Amino acid sequence: MQSIIQDTKECYLCRLEAERRGYFGTLPGEGLHKHHIFFGPANRKLSEKYGLTVWLCYQHHEGNKGVHLHRPADLSLKGIAQREFEKTHSREQFREIFGKSWLN
């Protein structure tokens, strides 16, 4: 399934940072990694099934600012993903599928 979070192939977190700074131009789409927001063997498949994926540059994926090393970035993406999921499903369905809610 295609991502329900983004429809352009650019780093999702670079885009959020650029928009916070008031930049709305085109960002490069090269050297990107597909990130499954809920990772691990079972959750990676579920992320793919429900479209809970985003494109990330190396720095935001595996680098110092990356979601695999920087917990706040990881938690932010999990919250964004759950909100998108809940546009078409319930919170209870999310908990049943992913084991817990990432929203308060």
LINWOKA-V651970 format. One record per pair of residues at least 24 apart in sequence whose ideal C-beta (glycine too) atoms are under 10 Angstrom apart, sorted by sequence separation. I is the first residue (numbers start at 1). GAP is how many residues later the second one is. D is the distance in Angstrom with one decimal. If there is no record, write none. Layout:
# LINWOKA-V651970
i=<I;I>
gap=<GAP;GAP>
d=<D;D>
This chain:
# LINWOKA-V651970
i=<11;32;33;78;79;9;12;32;33;35;52;77;78;79;29;31;32;35;52;54;76;30;31;33;34;35;54;75;29;31;32;33;39;52;53;74;28;32;33;39;52;27;37;51;52;3;35;50;3;5;35;52;33;35;51;52;3;47;50;51;39;50;37;50;15;35;38;50;15;37;38;12;13;14;37;12;13;14;35;37;11;12;13;14;17;37;38;50;3;10;11;12;13;16;37;38;50;3;6;10;11;12;14;36;37;1;4;5;9;10;11;13;14;52;1;3;4;5;6;8;10;11;13;37;50;1;3;4;5;6;11;12;13;17;37;49;50;1;2;3;4;5;6;11;1;3;5;11;1;2;3;14;46;47;1;3;13;46;13;46;13;43;12;43;42;43;13;16;42;38;13;16;38;16;37;38;13;13;16;38;12;37;12;5;6;5;5;4;3;5;6;5;4;5;3;4;4;4>
gap=<24;24;24;24;24;25;25;25;25;25;25;25;25;25;26;26;26;26;26;26;26;27;27;27;27;27;27;27;28;28;28;28;28;28;28;28;29;29;29;29;29;30;30;30;30;31;31;31;32;32;32;32;33;33;33;33;34;34;34;34;35;35;37;38;39;39;39;39;40;40;40;41;41;41;41;42;42;42;42;42;43;43;43;43;43;43;43;43;44;44;44;44;44;44;44;44;44;45;45;45;45;45;45;45;45;46;46;46;46;46;46;46;46;46;47;47;47;47;47;47;47;47;47;47;47;48;48;48;48;48;48;48;48;48;48;48;48;49;49;49;49;49;49;49;50;50;50;50;51;51;51;51;51;51;52;52;52;52;53;53;54;54;55;55;56;56;57;57;57;59;60;60;60;61;61;61;63;64;64;64;65;65;68;72;74;75;76;77;78;78;78;79;80;80;81;81;83;84>
d=<9.7;6.6;7.6;4.1;5.8;9.4;9.8;6.1;6.8;8.3;8.9;9.3;8.8;9.2;7.6;6.5;8.4;5.7;9.0;8.4;9.6;9.0;6.3;8.7;9.1;9.6;8.3;6.9;9.7;9.9;9.5;4.4;8.9;9.3;8.7;9.8;8.3;8.3;7.4;8.2;4.4;9.0;8.2;9.1;8.5;8.7;9.1;8.6;9.8;7.9;6.4;7.4;9.3;8.8;8.0;6.6;9.5;7.8;9.1;8.5;9.2;6.2;8.4;9.4;9.4;9.7;9.4;8.3;9.3;5.1;7.1;9.4;8.0;9.5;6.0;3.9;9.5;8.3;7.6;9.8;8.3;6.0;6.2;6.0;9.0;8.0;7.2;10.0;9.5;9.7;6.0;6.2;7.8;9.7;4.4;9.3;9.2;9.7;9.8;6.3;5.4;9.3;8.4;9.8;9.0;9.5;7.2;7.2;5.4;9.6;4.0;8.7;6.6;8.8;6.5;9.8;3.7;6.9;8.5;8.0;8.6;9.1;4.2;9.7;7.4;6.1;5.1;7.0;7.3;5.5;8.2;7.7;8.9;9.6;9.8;9.0;9.0;6.7;6.0;7.5;8.7;5.4;6.8;5.6;4.4;4.8;9.7;8.4;9.0;8.4;6.2;10.0;6.0;8.9;8.5;8.0;7.7;6.7;9.0;9.9;7.9;9.2;9.9;6.7;9.6;8.3;9.9;9.9;9.4;9.1;6.6;8.6;5.7;9.8;9.7;9.0;8.4;7.9;9.0;9.0;7.7;9.5;8.6;8.5;9.8;6.5;6.3;8.4;9.5;9.3;9.6;5.3;5.1;9.4;9.0;7.4;8.0;8.1>
